Amino acid sequence: MKYYLIVGEASGDLHASHLMQALKQRDAEADFRFFGGDLMTAVGGTRVKHYRELAYMGFIPVLLHLPTILQNMKRCKQDIANWHPDVVILVDYPGFNLDVAKYVKSNGICPIYYYISPKIWAWKEYRIKNIKRDVDELFSILPFEVDFFEKKHQYPIHYVGNPTAQEVREFLNARSHDDDPGEKPVVALLAGSRAQEIKDNLPAMIEATKHLTNDYDVVLAGAPGIEQSYYDRFLSGSKVRLVMNQTYPLLAQATAALVTSGTATLETCMFRVPQVVCYETPLPKLIGFLKRHILKVKYISLVNLIANREVVRELVAETFSVANIRQELEAILPGGTARERMLNDYEEVHRLLGDSHAPDKAADLMIEKLNQ
């Protein structure tokens, strides 16, 4: 069968690549075409565009790059129409993907499957109408989404387990325990996967850890979609060490971490590394008000959302500051007041996610539905 996949960022590239591998194991004739990244390319098929050419976030960057975004969207739609796949598989990235879904569905090209459902429970819940209209099968990786879609909106979905949990387990099982831990314990900085996130969050992270560099090795995880040279402007004059494309090995050695929101918060939890979630926003007082009164959820980190309570401290909008980051980080370092509680609470998150292998389960369901 012919599979067309669309992702918009590094985590989507990772999850989609594993799904592609699972589909190949079940379908010897699998043919892939995609908007994706290097990991998907390694599995095989034809890459039409790299996700780096799609990944704009925030009102101003989107506005500035609107002609490029619209051009990419037009090309994607036309490419799907020309190739005529058996299924289009969308991975998160709802602003782009739901528009593509509408086009594919209205033109009767093929079924639409959504792997890693859009987080409409947090923002833009009205998109449920688009999903009901245009998406044939929805595959969720977060257990609390079942109640949201099925009970609240009467839209049946498939919970297939969490791929991040499985990916971390597989990494830890395969990892050599003879790795040199280094002379100093490690504090990891995970400043985001997009340039704008890094620009907003990394300077404060560096400043908040400056006093620790004599006793700790402070290490920044370079994101797959970002050039190493981009980090130079932030690291100049600091003692922070950069490692590129080594997030899992870094977390496997880390004592504590500062993390932006997103998949990285869950990865850090799965490695059982205490963390502080930091997310700087423009107009922090306004964003803080919106977070309290407009957003549909109390938390921004996946760890807290899954647990449905505060497991990790979130410093967002008006609570984001160097002083607060420093204070919360010291509380989760060895001997800190919050460290053991957080590690104990992580175990509940592990239990809630379960041990299902998400790509395999999703691939089984997809092929079963396509063959019906």
Summary of the structure (lengths in Angstrom):
residues: 372
radius of gyration: 20.5
end to end distance: 13.5
largest distance: 62.2
contacts: 1258
relative contact order: 0.12
helix: 52%
strand: 16%
